Amino acid sequence: VVTTFNHASKEYMQMNSAELCKANETTTNIFSAFGRANHGKVSIEEKEGKLNIAGYLTVQYNVVQGDELKEVLWLSTDEKLFATLKKYDGNYGPWNKECNDSGSNHYSDSKPYQVLMTKGVVLKSYSGSEFYIEEALDSQNLDVALVAELEISEVVRVDFSDIPDAEFDISLDYKKVSQGDMMNSSRKEW
């Protein structure tokens, strides 16, 4: 189960892997309706050189679908990091089988992408429009307009210390909401 919080509105939503797959498929269908469909074969391009992120060496991979760059990610093959994530999250790595069998043509559901996810841990990622990904790669500092157009994730610190289970308890003053309600409350904050 993945839990997403909106701390500003004190709301949270939870989704299991099948619901995450369905949400991904729905998003793909919406983009298809607006002419932004994911079409074509997915290929993974490994780039030269290594980048240190949060103390781990990573390799950059470009994920291309058809002739469009969909995601740039930096992957660490550090065995301790990968083993620790798999220990605490048995689903870490490729999407569960139901995603692969959903008929989705989203690049992240493709066999090449799934194989890449078995090789290590993504420590940094830019995904979205090819134009904005390339702008981010060329930029020293990501400005607000650029950040608004991309989905960006980056690990800034890794700590292997034990975390008490209570740390993951949901505060009693938070309200559980649906995915739609969560999206609507997030939009209001923009």
Solvent accessible surface area in square Angstrom, and as a share of the most:
residue,aa,sasa,rsa
1,V,127,0.73
2,V,75,0.43
3,T,45,0.26
4,T,57,0.33
5,F,81,0.34
6,N,13,0.07
7,H,123,0.55
8,A,85,0.66
9,S,46,0.29
10,K,94,0.40
11,E,27,0.12
12,Y,28,0.11
13,M,20,0.09
14,Q,64,0.28
15,M,18,0.08
16,N,69,0.35
17,S,28,0.18
18,A,52,0.40
19,E,82,0.37
20,L,44,0.22
21,C,9,0.05
22,K,127,0.54
23,A,20,0.16
24,N,25,0.13
25,E,43,0.19
26,T,63,0.37
27,T,62,0.36
28,T,5,0.03
29,N,87,0.45
30,I,88,0.45
31,F,77,0.32
32,S,46,0.29
33,A,83,0.65
34,F,156,0.65
35,G,68,0.65
36,R,135,0.49
37,A,22,0.17
38,N,9,0.05
39,H,124,0.56
40,G,50,0.48
41,K,167,0.71
42,V,9,0.05
43,S,48,0.31
44,I,51,0.26
45,E,75,0.34
46,E,116,0.52
47,K,83,0.35
48,E,177,0.79
49,G,56,0.54
50,K,132,0.56
51,L,78,0.39
52,N,93,0.48
53,I,8,0.04
54,A,34,0.26
55,G,61,0.59
56,Y,35,0.13
57,L,112,0.56
58,T,1,0.01
59,V,18,0.10
60,Q,37,0.16
61,Y,22,0.08
62,N,17,0.08
63,V,0,0.00
64,V,20,0.11
65,Q,9,0.04
66,G,43,0.41
67,D,136,0.70
68,E,65,0.29
69,L,14,0.07
70,K,22,0.09
71,E,12,0.05
72,V,0,0.00
73,L,0,0.00
74,W,15,0.05
75,L,2,0.01
76,S,1,0.01
77,T,87,0.50
78,D,52,0.27
79,E,147,0.66
80,K,127,0.54
81,L,10,0.05
82,F,39,0.16
83,A,62,0.48
84,T,35,0.21
85,L,58,0.29
86,K,91,0.39
87,K,151,0.64
88,Y,149,0.57
89,D,63,0.33
90,G,71,0.68
91,N,90,0.46
92,Y,53,0.20
93,G,22,0.21
94,P,40,0.25
95,W,80,0.28
96,N,43,0.22
97,K,143,0.60
98,E,77,0.34
99,C,2,0.01
100,N,68,0.35
101,D,93,0.48
102,S,38,0.24
103,G,73,0.70
104,S,25,0.16
105,N,66,0.34
106,H,39,0.17
107,Y,20,0.08
108,S,12,0.08
109,D,16,0.08
110,S,23,0.15
111,K,152,0.65
112,P,50,0.32
113,Y,19,0.07
114,Q,12,0.05
115,V,65,0.37
116,L,4,0.02
117,M,23,0.10
118,T,69,0.40
119,K,111,0.47
120,G,1,0.01
121,V,6,0.03
122,V,35,0.20
123,L,4,0.02
124,K,30,0.13
125,S,11,0.07
126,Y,13,0.05
127,S,16,0.10
128,G,32,0.31
129,S,34,0.22
130,E,53,0.24
131,F,124,0.52
132,Y,64,0.24
133,I,0,0.00
134,E,81,0.36
135,E,78,0.35
136,A,3,0.03
137,L,66,0.33
138,D,122,0.63
139,S,43,0.27
140,Q,172,0.77
141,N,128,0.66
142,L,61,0.30
143,D,87,0.45
144,V,130,0.75
145,A,72,0.56
146,L,16,0.08
147,V,68,0.39
148,A,82,0.63
149,E,88,0.40
150,L,18,0.09
151,E,129,0.58
152,I,57,0.29
153,S,62,0.40
154,E,88,0.40
155,V,50,0.28
156,V,128,0.74
157,R,179,0.65
158,V,44,0.25
159,D,79,0.41
160,F,76,0.32
161,S,71,0.46
162,D,130,0.68
163,I,96,0.49
164,P,91,0.57
165,D,124,0.64
166,A,72,0.56
167,E,121,0.54
168,F,140,0.59
169,D,104,0.54
170,I,50,0.25
171,S,56,0.36
172,L,183,0.91
173,D,84,0.44
174,Y,40,0.15
175,K,132,0.56
176,K,116,0.49
177,V,17,0.10
178,S,64,0.41
179,Q,78,0.35
180,G,42,0.40
181,D,73,0.38
182,M,8,0.03
183,M,90,0.40
184,N,75,0.38
185,S,15,0.10
186,S,29,0.19
187,R,124,0.45
188,K,170,0.72
189,E,92,0.41
190,W,222,0.78
